[in-house]
């Protein structure tokens, strides 16, 4: 193999590695690390080692969501009742007076 062929092979390898190494690092940081963290949490949950603060935060978040849903349902019922009253008053002119 000629020296220039070896030189081209080394330059090509260096260029590929210059791109591949940062891409691999970013992949590990943003894809693999969260996956491993979730896997560790899952294993801890299976062993019954869930931290109380973590489950307490989840419970509080679920309670807030439930309260928000109940408030939304109450508002929807009020709007539906108001709409029904408007329609009834339009169809029955005696009720409007």
C-alpha positions, 0 to 999 in steps of 0.5 A: 500500500502506498504512503498516500493511500495510508495517509488518505485512510488515516485522514478519512478515519480522523474525520469520521471519528471527529463527527462520530465521537461527539454524536455518540456522547450526545446520544448517551447523554440525551437518550441512554441516560434517561432510559437507564434512570427510568430502568433503575426507578422501575427496578426500585419500584419492583423491590418496593423501595419507592421513595415517599417523596416521589410517590407523594409528589405523584399523588399531589399531582394526581389530586390537582388533576382531579380537582381541575377535572371536577372544576371543568365538569362543574363549569360545563354543567353550568354552561349547559344549564345556562344554554338550556335556559336561553333556548327555553326562553326563546321558544316560550315567549310567555316565560320571557315576560 
